[in-house]
Amino acid sequence: IIKNLVEMYPNDFKWKIPPYEYEYDRNPFDVIAGTVKIREMLENGSDLTEIENSWSEDLRSFENLRKKYLIY
């Protein structure tokens, strides 16, 4: 949805500016996403597949790490 808004309204779309809850120095979207990378990719016009692929290695690492903690 955000990608569509960024593309459909490039002159009107604005990211919420800080502060956001306890965070005064970071963009609220970056706080929620946990990284600046996704926002930057959206601003640069990356497609959704590219955005999803950007976190696939971290996701695989997390899945491997969590295996030893799964009970069932």
BANU-418057 format. One record per atom (N, C-alpha, C): x, y, z. Coordinates in steps of 0.05 Angstrom, whole numbers, padded with zeros to 5 digits, always signed. Layout:
BEGIN
XYZ ...
//
This chain:
BEGIN
+00017-00024+00000 +00000+00000+00000 +00018+00025+00000 +00038+00025+00017 +00056+00048+00018 +00070+00053-00008 +00079+00031-00021 +00092+00033-00047 +00073+00047-00067 +00048+00038-00068 +00029+00051-00086 +00025+00080-00080 +00023+00087-00054 +00019+00115-00047 +00043+00132-00055 +00067+00121-00051 +00092+00136-00059 +00092+00141-00089 +00084+00120-00104 +00084+00122-00134 +00061+00139-00144 +00038+00137-00132 +00014+00152-00142 +00015+00181-00136 +00027+00188-00113 +00027+00216-00103 +00056+00225-00096 +00073+00225-00116 +00102+00231-00110 +00106+00259-00099 +00089+00278-00106 +00092+00305-00097 +00077+00311-00071 +00058+00294-00065 +00042+00298-00041 +00048+00279-00018 +00059+00256-00024 +00065+00236-00003 +00088+00247+00014 +00084+00246+00040 +00105+00254+00059 +00106+00233+00081 +00130+00227+00089 +00134+00209+00112 +00129+00225+00138 +00117+00212+00157 +00113+00225+00183 +00141+00232+00195 +00142+00256+00205 +00168+00265+00216 +00168+00258+00246 +00192+00255+00257 +00194+00250+00286 +00182+00273+00302 +00175+00269+00326 +00179+00245+00342 +00158+00224+00337 +00165+00200+00345 +00147+00178+00344 +00150+00163+00370 +00131+00164+00387 +00131+00152+00414 +00157+00161+00428 +00175+00142+00433 +00200+00148+00448 +00223+00156+00431 +00220+00156+00405 +00242+00160+00386 +00240+00188+00374 +00260+00204+00379 +00260+00232+00369 +00278+00237+00346 +00296+00219+00340 +00316+00224+00319 +00313+00208+00294 +00294+00189+00294 +00291+00171+00271 +00263+00174+00258 +00262+00169+00233 +00237+00170+00218 +00218+00148+00230 +00193+00155+00236 +00175+00135+00247 +00172+00109+00231 +00172+00111+00204 +00170+00087+00188 +00195+00070+00192 +00218+00082+00194 +00243+00067+00199 +00242+00053+00226 +00230+00065+00246 +00227+00053+00272 +00210+00028+00270 +00187+00031+00257 +00168+00009+00254 +00180-00014+00237 +00194-00006+00215 +00206-00026+00197 +00231-00038+00209 +00244-00024+00228 +00268-00034+00239 +00293-00028+00223 +00290-00012+00202 +00313-00006+00184 +00305+00018+00167 +00326+00032+00157 +00321+00054+00137 +00319+00042+00109 +00329+00018+00106 +00332+00006+00079 +00306+00004+00064 +00284-00004+00077 +00259-00007+00063 +00248+00020+00053 +00249+00040+00070 +00240+00067+00062 +00257+00077+00039 +00283+00073+00040 +00300+00082+00018 +00294+00068-00008 +00289+00042-00006 +00282+00026-00030 +00255+00036-00041 +00236+00042-00024 +00211+00053-00034 +00215+00080-00048 +00231+00097-00036 +00236+00123-00047 +00251+00121-00074 +00267+00100-00077 +00283+00097-00102 +00268+00081-00123 +00243+00073-00117 +00227+00059-00137 +00233+00030-00141 +00245+00017-00121 +00250-00012-00122 +00223-00027-00124 +00223-00049-00139 +00198-00064-00140 +00196-00082-00115 +00172-00092-00111 +00166-00107-00086 +00183-00132-00084 +00189-00145-00106 +00205-00169-00105 +00233-00162-00095 +00244-00140-00105 +00270-00132-00096 +00270-00125-00066 +00249-00112-00057 +00247-00105-00028 +00246-00130-00012 +00229-00149-00020 +00226-00174-00005 +00252-00190-00006 +00266-00191-00028 +00291-00205-00030 +00313-00192-00012 +00310-00167-00006 +00330-00153+00010 +00331-00163+00039 +00310-00176+00048 +00310-00187+00076 +00310-00217+00076 +00311-00230+00053 +00309-00259+00052 +00333-00273+00066 +00357-00263+00063 +00380-00275+00077 +00378-00273+00107 +00370-00250+00117 +00365-00247+00146 +00343-00265+00156 +00322-00269+00140 +00300-00286+00147 +00310-00315+00149 +00326-00324+00130 +00337-00351+00131 +00354-00355+00155 +00370-00336+00162 +00387-00338+00185 +00371-00340+00211 +00350-00324+00212 +00332-00325+00236 +00318-00352+00238 +00308-00362+00215 +00295-00388+00215 +00313-00410+00225 +00338-00410+00216 +00357-00430+00225 +00363-00427+00255 +00366-00403+00264 +00372-00398+00292 +00349-00407+00310 +00325-00402+00302 +00301-00408+00319 +00295-00437+00321 +00305-00453+00302 +00299-00482+00301 +00305-00496+00328 +00327-00489+00340 +00335-00502+00365 +00317-00494+00388 +00301-00473+00385 +00283-00464+00407 +00254-00473+00403 +00248-00485+00380 +00221-00494+00376 +00216-00520+00392 +00194-00520+00405 +00187-00543+00422 +00173-00565+00405 +00157-00557+00387 +00141-00577+00372 +00149-00577+00343 
//
